[in-house]
């Protein structure tokens, strides 16, 4: 197993050619993340890690399966097989130490959004809340909040976020309580991350912050990609204009030891 240097990243691209995951593009296009392969001359097995996500493609390889928890912001990784055979190998490598669940992707449809609907969502923000673009001060505050830090945590620093990231938060008084931001970036697009503090959920705040982010993306020619962690997230996506694409298997390894 060898880490793939940026100059050789194109060698593993054919293994991921059928992907619908924009997070993979973030690595292949050189924006963020790291990659490994069985060899660098003619790779037939590859792994890409960006943030808390780990993708496998090609011929299943046990050594790559065991190369997890490599610098993820939260200390965990979601393992996602891109081709057949990896599923059983993951389950064999971590018996009794994983959760298997389904995530939900959405179709990439730039024309699916209705700006009037999104603007109307924003207008429903209650008076006791305020909407703010993520600046340096908010960025630094978010990273100190365990339940919201994924809004910005994949970026190396604020300068990197300011250069290619984008996001908005909702504040209740001086407290940041919800937000939508670029979890990752790729060419002309972002992958959206939405988080809300537990005590502020089911108030429509995620819908409002997401609507604001999507409108900003559309204004600047950026595609706001949405991949859902659960059924609640895919339902929220539907309210924003997205359409369901497919469900796919994901593994959360509970204990690597």
N, C-alpha and C positions, 0 to 999 in steps of 0.2 A: 504494500500500500504506500502510495506517495502523494504528497500534497501537490496539487496542480498549480504551477506559477501562472501569473496573469498572461504571460506571453504564449502559453500553451492551452489556454482555456478553450480555444476553438476546437481542440481535438476531442473534447468530450461532448461538444454540442450535438453531434448526431445521435447520441444516446438519449437525448432529451427532446428530440425533434417533434414529438407528438404532444408535448406538454401543453396544458392550458393554464398552468400556474405561473403568474407573473413574477413570483418571488424567485423562481428559477432564472428568469430573464435578468433579474437584478444582478445575479452572479455572472451569468454568461456574458452580459454586456459590460461588466467591469465596474458596476456601481457599488456593490457591497457583497459581503459573504466570502466563503472559502470553499474549495473543492478538493476532492481526493479521487484517485483512480488506482486501478490495479497495476498499471504501468503508464508511462508517458509517451511511449513510442506508438503503440497501437492499443489504446484502452478499450476494454470490452465491458468494464464495470466501473461505475462512477457514483460519487456521493457529493451532494451540494448542501452546505449548511449556511443559512441566512437567519439571523436572529434565533428564534426558538423553533425553526423549521428545518427538517433534515429530509432530503429527497434522495432516493436510490433509483438507478436506472441501469439497464444492461443485464449482463449475466449475474445472478445473485452471488455475492461474495461475503463470507462470514467475517473476514477481517474488517471490511467496511461497516458491516452491521455493528461491530463492537466499537467503532470509532464514533462515540456519541458523547454528549455533554462537553463539547469543545467550545467553551467560551460563550455559551448562550446567555442572554441578559438575565433570564430567570433561573438558570441552572438546570432547566429541563429541556427536552427536545420532543417535538412531535415528529414521529417517523412516518414518512409517506412513500410507499412503493410506487414507482412510475411504470413498472413492468412486472409481468407474472413471475412468481417464484420467490420474491422477496418476503411476501407475507409469512409463509411457513418458516422461513429462515429466522425472521424476527421472533416468532413465537417459540422456536426451538432455542434461540440464544438467550431468551429472558423468560423462562417458564415461571408462571405465577407472579411475574413482576411487571406486567403491562396491563393497560386498559386499551381495549379495541373499541373504537367508536366511528361514527360517520361524520364527515364534514360535508359541506354543500357548496358547490361552485355555482357561479352565475354566468350567464351568457355575456359576451363582450359586444354590447350594442350601443355605440356612441349616440345613436338617434333616439334611444329609448326614454330619455329624460324629458320631463316637462318642466320648464323653468318657472312657469306660473305656479304650478303645484309646489315646487320646492320653495319658492319665495313665500307662498302662503303658509307653509310650515313654519318658517322663521318668524313670521308675524305673530304666531301663537305663543311666543316666549312670554311667560308671565312677568309682570312688572318687577317682581322681587329678584329676578335673575338678569344677568348681563352677558353678552356674547363678545368674545375677544379673540383676535388673531394671536397665535402663539409667537411671542417675541422671546428675547433672550431671558428676561426675568421669569416669564411663565415656563419656558423650557427648563430652566434650572429647578424651578419649584416642582414641576411634574416628575423629574427624575428622583425626587425625594419621596414620592408618594407610591407606595408599593402597588396599590390597586389601579393606578393610572400611568405608571411609568412606561408601559408598552407603547404609549402614544409617540414616544420619542426615543426609546432605549436602543434601537438598532443603529442609530447614527453615532459616529465616533465622538462628535462634539457639536456645539451650537453652530459653529461656522459651516460644518457639513450640512446640518439641518437647514440653515438659512439659505444655503446655496441651492439645494435641491428638494428640501422637504416643504410641507405645507400643512397647516392645521388650525383648528379653532377650539376654544374651550368655553364652557358656560360656567359663570361664577355666581355663587349665592353670597352676597356680601363680598368679603375678601377671600372666600374659600373657593378653590377650583373643585367642581363637583362632577363634571362630565366633559367629554371632548371627542372630537373626531380628527384624525391626523394621518399622515403618510407613515404607515408602518415600514414600508420599503418603497424604493423608487426604481423605475426602469425607463427606457427610452420613451418619452412622451406619455408617461403614465405613473401612477402610484397604486399601491395596495393599501386600502383603507383599514385603519384600526379604530374601533369605537369602544370607549370605556366609560362607565358611570359608577360612582360610588354606590354601594348597595342601598343605602338609605334614601337615595335620590332616584332610584329606578322606577319605572312605570309612571313617569310624569311627562313623557314625551321629549325629554331632553336629548336623548340620543338621536331621535328623528330630526330635531332642530339643528344640532351641531353637524350632523351628517349632511343635511340639506345645504347648509352654508358652505361646507367644504366642497361638495359636488358642484355647486354653482361657481365657486372660485376656480375649480378645475376646468369647467366648461369654458369659462371666460378666457383662460390661458391655453386652451388647446391640449389639456392634459386629460388622459382617460382615468377616471376614478374606479379602479377595479375593486370588486367586493367578493370575498370568499368567507363563507359563514361557518362559525364554530359549532353552531347548534341550530335547532329549529326556530328558536326565538330570533336569532340573527337573520335567518333567511326570510322570516316574516317581515322583519324591519326592512330588509332589502327590497321586498316587493312593494312596500309603501313608497319607496324612493324611486321606483321605476325599473328596477332590475327584474330579470326573469330567470327562474331556476334552470340550471344546466344539467348537473348530475350530482349524485352522492358518491363519495369515495372513502375508502378505508384509511383510517389514521390510527397510529399507535402512540400511546403515551407510556413510556417506560417509567415505572414507579421507583425502582431501586436498581441501579446498575451493578451494585456490589454482589 
